[in-house]
Amino acid sequence: MTNLKNLARNVLAAALVAFGAGAGPAAAVTVVNGDFDSTSGPNGAAIAGLMSGGASWRVFDALEGWTKGADDAGIELQSNRTLSKIDAHSGDFYVELDSHSNSSMTQILRLDAGVYLLEFQYSPRTASAASNGIAFGIDGVFRGLVTGPGETPASAVGEWTPVSTLFEILAPGRYALTFAAAGKSDSYGGLIDSVALGALGPNLRQPSPPETSAVPAPGGLALLPFAIGGLVAAARRRRRA
């Protein structure tokens, strides 16, 4: 069996070489409504209303491109009117996944074989790192975890922290991108915005037949370890004036 540590090292090295050689940004893969600003669909009017008066946030069963876990309370969409310490990283809206209780959201992506870079913005809502955990990943490929403040990566309340993970797809197909609350279920959780996915290049090894394994439901993402190709890098982005 291929040594997973060597594979992760080789994937990372190849990506760094590409960037060092002056390669452009990763080719974008469509993540529908990655900034959570879409007002399309049956919830469009309700979403737009969050910026015009009355309630500044609302819990939805689905947003364009995203669906909640089967047994979850829903996806809490907050607006720039909701919290005094932070605005959306882009646009007017962002997501919290611990509204009434811990929940998750999933989007199904069509991915070809190759190396990819997942990026999103994260911010802890409260001063307790135990409440702010967000698990994320591509089901059957990798899992990651981010929490704060001052945890992994270093983050602070009221600031957006970019998180990125490098991973490899061996066989083309449909894959579930999932984010889930992974901290204390207390109605205060981590915040997410600006989800994007880029294709860096072809595989570094020949595809092998996929292994059969039990893939947890979206709500089952929790404190799970990083898998192959996981790279989380972070730096602070202070709230705009």
C-alpha positions in Angstrom: 0.0 0.0 0.0 1.3 3.5 -0.9 2.7 5.3 2.1 0.1 8.0 2.9 2.6 10.3 4.5 4.8 10.2 1.4 1.8 10.8 -0.8 0.8 13.9 1.3 4.4 15.1 1.1 4.6 14.6 -2.7 1.2 16.3 -3.3 2.3 19.3 -1.2 5.7 19.5 -2.9 4.1 19.5 -6.3 1.8 22.3 -5.4 4.5 24.4 -4.0 6.7 23.9 -7.1 3.8 24.9 -9.3 3.3 28.1 -7.3 7.0 28.8 -7.2 7.2 28.4 -11.0 4.9 31.3 -11.4 1.7 29.3 -12.0 -1.5 31.2 -11.9 -4.2 30.6 -9.3 -5.9 27.3 -9.1 -8.5 26.7 -11.8 -11.9 27.2 -10.1 -14.3 24.4 -9.6 -17.9 25.5 -9.2 -19.0 25.7 -5.6 -22.6 26.9 -5.8 -23.3 29.9 -3.4 -19.9 29.6 -1.7 -20.3 33.1 -0.3 -23.9 32.4 0.8 -25.2 35.6 -0.8 -27.5 34.1 -3.4 -31.2 35.1 -3.1 -32.3 32.6 -5.8 -34.8 29.9 -5.0 -37.8 29.7 -2.7 -36.0 31.3 0.2 -34.7 34.3 -1.8 -37.1 36.9 -0.5 -36.6 35.8 3.1 -32.8 36.0 2.7 -32.9 39.4 1.1 -35.2 40.6 4.0 -32.5 39.9 6.5 -30.7 43.0 5.4 -33.7 45.3 5.1 -35.1 45.2 8.6 -36.7 43.0 11.2 -34.8 39.7 11.9 -31.1 39.8 10.9 -30.7 36.0 10.8 -32.8 33.0 10.1 -32.4 29.2 10.1 -33.1 27.4 6.7 -33.4 23.8 5.7 -31.5 24.6 2.5 -29.7 27.4 0.8 -29.0 27.5 -2.9 -26.4 24.7 -3.4 -26.5 23.5 0.2 -28.7 21.2 2.2 -28.7 20.5 6.0 -28.1 17.1 7.5 -31.2 14.9 7.7 -31.6 15.1 11.5 -30.1 18.6 11.9 -31.8 21.8 13.1 -30.8 23.7 10.0 -28.4 26.2 8.5 -28.3 29.5 10.3 -27.7 32.4 7.8 -26.5 35.6 9.5 -26.3 39.0 7.9 -24.0 42.0 8.4 -26.7 43.2 10.8 -26.4 40.2 13.2 -23.1 40.6 15.1 -21.4 43.8 16.1 -17.9 42.3 16.0 -17.9 41.0 12.5 -19.3 41.4 9.0 -19.3 38.8 6.2 -16.0 38.2 4.6 -17.6 38.9 1.2 -21.1 40.2 0.5 -23.7 40.4 3.2 -24.2 36.9 4.6 -22.3 34.1 6.3 -23.2 30.8 8.0 -23.2 29.5 11.6 -23.8 25.7 12.1 -24.9 25.8 15.8 -28.2 27.6 15.8 -30.5 25.6 18.1 -28.1 22.7 18.1 -25.0 21.4 16.2 -25.8 20.8 12.6 -24.2 20.4 9.2 -24.5 21.4 5.5 -23.5 19.5 2.4 -23.0 20.2 -1.3 -22.5 17.5 -4.0 -19.7 18.3 -6.4 -18.6 16.6 -9.6 -14.9 16.2 -9.5 -12.4 14.7 -12.0 -9.3 12.9 -10.9 -6.6 15.4 -9.8 -5.2 17.6 -7.0 -7.5 20.2 -5.5 -7.3 23.1 -3.0 -10.2 23.7 -0.7 -10.4 27.2 0.8 -12.8 29.0 3.1 -12.9 31.7 5.8 -13.4 30.9 9.4 -14.1 32.9 12.6 -14.8 31.8 16.1 -18.0 33.4 17.4 -17.2 33.2 21.2 -14.1 33.2 23.4 -14.6 29.5 24.2 -12.7 27.3 21.7 -14.8 24.4 22.9 -17.9 25.9 21.3 -16.4 27.0 17.9 -15.2 23.8 16.2 -16.0 23.3 12.5 -15.3 19.9 10.9 -15.0 19.9 7.2 -14.1 17.5 4.4 -14.9 15.6 1.3 -16.7 12.4 2.3 -14.5 9.4 1.7 -11.4 11.5 0.9 -10.3 13.6 3.8 -11.5 15.3 7.1 -10.3 18.4 8.7 -11.0 20.4 11.9 -10.7 24.1 12.7 -11.5 25.8 16.0 -10.5 28.9 18.0 -9.8 31.4 19.3 -6.1 30.7 19.5 -6.3 27.1 18.5 -5.8 25.4 15.1 -5.2 27.6 13.1 -4.6 30.7 15.2 -7.8 32.7 15.1 -9.6 35.5 17.0 -13.1 36.6 17.6 -14.1 39.3 15.2 -11.6 38.3 12.5 -11.7 36.1 9.5 -9.0 33.4 9.2 -8.3 31.8 5.8 -8.2 28.0 6.0 -6.9 25.8 3.1 -6.6 22.1 2.6 -4.8 20.3 -0.3 -6.3 16.9 -1.3 -6.3 14.4 -4.1 -9.1 12.7 -6.0 -8.2 9.4 -7.6 -11.3 8.6 -9.5 -13.9 11.0 -11.1 -17.3 11.0 -9.6 -19.7 12.8 -7.3 -18.3 13.8 -3.9 -20.0 15.4 -0.9 -18.4 18.6 0.5 -19.6 18.9 4.1 -19.2 21.4 6.9 -20.4 20.5 10.4 -20.4 22.0 13.9 -17.9 20.0 16.0 -17.9 21.9 19.3 -20.2 22.1 22.3 -23.9 22.2 21.1 -24.8 25.5 22.8 -26.3 27.6 20.0 -22.9 29.5 19.6 -20.6 28.1 16.9 -17.9 28.8 14.4 -18.7 31.1 11.4 -18.0 30.2 7.7 -17.8 32.2 4.6 -16.2 32.4 1.1 -16.0 28.6 0.3 -14.0 28.0 -2.9 -12.4 25.0 -4.6 -9.6 25.0 -7.1 -8.0 22.4 -9.3 -4.2 22.4 -9.2 -3.4 19.7 -11.7 -3.4 16.0 -12.5 -2.9 13.2 -10.1 0.6 12.4 -8.9 -0.1 8.6 -9.0 -2.2 6.3 -11.1 -5.8 5.9 -9.9 -6.5 2.7 -8.0 -9.9 1.1 -7.5 -11.8 2.9 -4.8 -11.9 1.2 -1.5 -15.3 0.2 -0.1 -15.9 1.9 3.2 -18.8 3.1 5.3 -19.2 6.9 4.7 -20.8 8.7 7.7 -23.9 10.8 7.1 -23.1 14.6 7.0 -24.2 14.9 10.6 -21.5 12.4 11.6 -18.6 14.7 10.8 -17.0 15.5 14.1 -13.6 15.5 15.7 -12.0 13.4 13.0 -8.3 13.5 12.1 -6.8 14.9 8.9 -6.3 12.3 6.1 -4.1 12.2 3.0 -3.1 15.5 1.5 -4.4 17.6 4.4 -2.8 21.0 4.7 -4.2 23.7 6.8 -2.6 27.1 6.6 -3.9 30.2 8.2 -3.2 33.9 8.6 -5.4 36.6 10.1 -7.6 38.9 8.2 -8.9 41.7 10.3 -12.4 42.9 10.0 -12.7 45.7 7.5 -13.2 49.2 8.8 
